[in-house]
Amino acid sequence: MLRDLDPHSDFIGRHIGPSQADQAAMLAAIGAPDLHSLIQEVVPSSILKRGALNLPASRSEAGALADLKQLASRNQVFRNYIGQGYYGTHVPNVILRNILESPAWYTAYTPYQPEISQGRLEALLNYQTMVADLAGLDIANASLLDEGTAAAEAMTLARRGSRSKSKVFFASVHCHPQTLEVLRTRASGLDIEVQVGDEAQGLPDCFGVLLQYPHSLGGVSDYRALTEAAHAQGAIVAVATDLLALALLAAPGEWGADIAVGSAQRFGVPMGFGGPHAGFMACKDSFKRNMPGRLVGVSKDSQGAPALRLALQTREQHIRREKATSNICTAQVLLAIMAGMYAVWHGPAGIKRIAERVAYLTAFLRSSLLGLGYSVASKDYFDTLLLDTGKHTQAVIQAAESASINLRKVGAEQIAVSLDETVTVEDIHALLAVFAQAIGKTWDASAQHALPAEHGIPSSVQRQSAILTHPVFSRIQSETDMLRYLRGLADKDLALDRTMIPLGSCTMKLNATAEMIPITWPEFGQIHPFAPTAQTGGYTELIDRLSAALCEITGYDSVSLQPNSGAQGEYAGLLAIRGYHHANGQHQRNVCLIPASAHGTNPASAHLAGMDVVVVASDENGNVDVEDLKAKIAQVGDRLAALMITYPSTHGVFETAVTDICALVHEAGGQVYLDGANMNAMVGLAQPGKFGSDVSHLNLHKTFCIPHGGGGPGVGPIAVRSHLAPYLPAVLDASGSLPADAHVGPVAAAPYGSASILPISYMYIAMMGAEGLLAATETAILNANYIATRLSSYYPILYAGPNGRVAHECILDIRPIKDTCGISNEDIAKRLVDYGFHAPTMSFPVAGTLMVEPTESEGLAELDRFIDAMIAIRAEIAQVENGEVDAQDNVLCNAPHTAQMLLATEWHHDYTREAAAYPLASLRDSKYWPPVARVDNAYGDRNLVCSCPPMEAYESDAGQALESSATA
Ligand SMILES: Cc1ncc(COP(=O)(O)O)c(C=O)c1O
């Protein structure tokens, strides 16, 4: 056919690793006649989808990009003065090209394996140091999801830290409206009453307070006395603040705030219709062990050299499960790194200059508006002015619109204007011309305009302390310096651009370049989340099309793209279930059944949604123990709200009883939440919305190709059957307010969460089409079975389905090895670094195991390279087992080996340097050298240091310098 001349399906073969010939060889190796038969063996026929997905045919890269460009052109890029937590910013080009557009950064995984993550850990430590410094607080974490959810996390942190018995959390009326709505949603499940008021009228009895500094509409208050009063009544003071303003404003920590939160967006991250951006949190030292999210800390490696790693890992929901006070897992690492590097790039003087420029331009705008006859409500301000425009309001808005300018309309008679670093003098003239025109005057841009003598920050709250004092923020002078710094950090790390990342449950597949290209188009990047809907037609269409495709793929009826991580999706899905039960008068239904093997975010999300968790056992095959499920259903009776299961299971198996399990729950009046993190094994093959589930979240940052970014961003949409659709998270209107008919509030600050990365998943689906998506799923299953079969005689495969096959991942059981010779899954994981690999998932869902998920994107050569490494490691283990080598001093226990270790003049080990560094001949060609040896986690937790150590710590006498800084 003529259409065959069009390369419409070429992308499929680029996304999927093994060629047809390789697939045939792999099928032969595992003893399956063909792919179709393998799938029949793996997927229970009761859920197998008949017929193809009803999606458009695959498109070529060029065709899909052209289509998307046309769609993007329906977004209108206006000059934005809306503010409200989102501002124009210049992404420094050196950061744009070398971080945001660099696969070395965006294809990395969360730095759980610190030895291969030192580059991004250092970048995150810069970010933490920057946030703590600007906030004037002791410690900052490595990012949260956005300002609204960071405020909600501050509320729960305050609850834990407060001595007050009150259930009330006071939030200032000056907070951004979307923050207040997110707070209310979060409070609803936690028996917290959010009281919104004007703090100037005094505080109620409360356990915590949230202030906004500067106010959403511009004011700047001196909060010292209020903070003292709050502390006197046992309340914790949290403040939502703005990093750029803090260059000029007294730091919250200096006036007594306990917690500071906010968004780092305006530090070089595009608005992107609301996200993704890094939310931040800093707090006093006394809160550190309860702080949500990940925290990078300084420790040392086995050689005593400084080494970074995630600190206090026991804080993560994985350990606390239903006792967790936060469910955050995937955060906003890539965006936090960009923001931290923005500070490195500009340095303290540069950041201060930007802040002053904004502040003085705002002052100039204010005096000019007064000169035109406008009444300006703001007396103290940083970058935002509130104007009493009265009867001229509509005329101003219309004149602005004709000049492609967006202002923030506040009720019928006020307008707010927020400036940012991209605003030029010319822009100010254009803005003043609009205001003049609206009242029938003219603005003379050519006149000599004097700079105002002062900006609008009152002297009582001006910052006296220096900012960004650590040398890391002052050492970059030129772009050459910056380029080399970024390259040097990236070179320390293993990301997907160097090796497969076979992390079970994480689906580290190709993030194709064509998928990434649209995210930096201005039509997507420069849209304010609260821009008038008339300007965002492209986004609306993109969201509609993507939602429709996800409904078709999952078999559900409606989708919300708002949740900005998988865990946030879980939370939103459980709120939908809760809303549904409440609407049916079933308020007592508040128990969530969760299998023992579930990901830690499941029970944590259930807890945050106000549900009690009851654990269901797994049977010896790793499946839900149906008898135990029946017993638990009977036990909880009419309190059953939901069952939360992961499918295929976290054990890597399609359990055959899934439809019966769903029926049992429905018969008892419960709803089924199916965790869709493993959707990569089902796209095109099975639809959870059709085989019994009521709601699922998807991880677009797994199955649908959004890169993991070193630990975020993510998108965790929820898909629901129609009866739950009314309970999807509310979409705030252009003023940031809740629609009157909303049943459930928003779970994220921006109406569509991390909207600017949706083009990635859209492109993936468009380029793959129905046939490509199905082929991807089938190949993911083939690849996992190929690894399982080839490794099964070396390492027991813990769980398999009835036909002895696994789904899209498999668990290698290392416990018997540990029992016989002491070599652990961690030793193997670290030894894999010497072989140039990122380790598989360690100890999830079963302690002492390794879970391998190759994904469809890895080709046969890479699979074989991994298998060869694992087989070679098994031989190394055998030498320990049979006593040929020492049980402690061997290549496994000492792994990974740095160049420094191997080049030491003295060599005291029984094995050779060659055996350590080049266990396979192929490694001589291309060798990854880890920058640090095995990291000592316990040392770092005992001596917690979570900001950049003094520079000497990185110099030659490294260990010692670190020792003194760490214990200081
Ligand atoms: C099974 C499962 N559920 C939920 C999640 C949480 O997703 P996220 O990290 O995006 O919050 C994960 C993440 O790894 C997962 O593997």
The ligand as an SDF file (V2000), in Angstrom:
LIG
                    3D

 16 16  0  0  0  0  0  0  0  0999 V2000
    3.9930   -0.5670   43.0790 C   0  0  0  0  0  0  0  0  0  0  0  0
    4.2100    0.8930   43.2950 C   0  0  0  0  0  0  0  0  0  0  0  0
    3.1930    1.6510   43.7400 N   0  0  0  0  0  0  0  0  0  0  0  0
    3.3380    2.9750   43.9500 C   0  0  0  0  0  0  0  0  0  0  0  0
    4.5310    3.6150   43.7230 C   0  0  0  0  0  0  0  0  0  0  0  0
    4.6580    5.0930   44.0590 C   0  0  0  0  0  0  0  0  0  0  0  0
    4.8820    5.8860   42.9380 O   0  0  0  0  0  0  0  0  0  0  0  0
    5.6380    7.2710   43.0580 P   0  0  0  0  0  0  0  0  0  0  0  0
    7.0390    6.9840   43.3930 O   0  0  0  0  0  0  0  0  0  0  0  0
    5.4720    7.8980   41.7170 O   0  0  0  0  0  0  0  0  0  0  0  0
    4.9710    8.0800   44.1160 O   0  0  0  0  0  0  0  0  0  0  0  0
    5.6240    2.8690   43.2580 C   0  0  0  0  0  0  0  0  0  0  0  0
    6.9170    3.5630   43.0280 C   0  0  0  0  0  0  0  0  0  0  0  0
    7.9500    3.0780   42.8540 O   0  0  0  0  0  0  0  0  0  0  0  0
    5.4620    1.4720   43.0400 C   0  0  0  0  0  0  0  0  0  0  0  0
    6.4760    0.7190   42.6050 O   0  0  0  0  0  0  0  0  0  0  0  0
  1  2  1  0
  2  3  1  0
  2 15  2  0
  3  4  2  0
  4  5  1  0
  5  6  1  0
  5 12  2  0
  6  7  1  0
  7  8  1  0
  8  9  2  0
  8 10  1  0
  8 11  1  0
 12 13  1  0
 12 15  1  0
 13 14  2  0
 15 16  1  0
M  END
$$$$
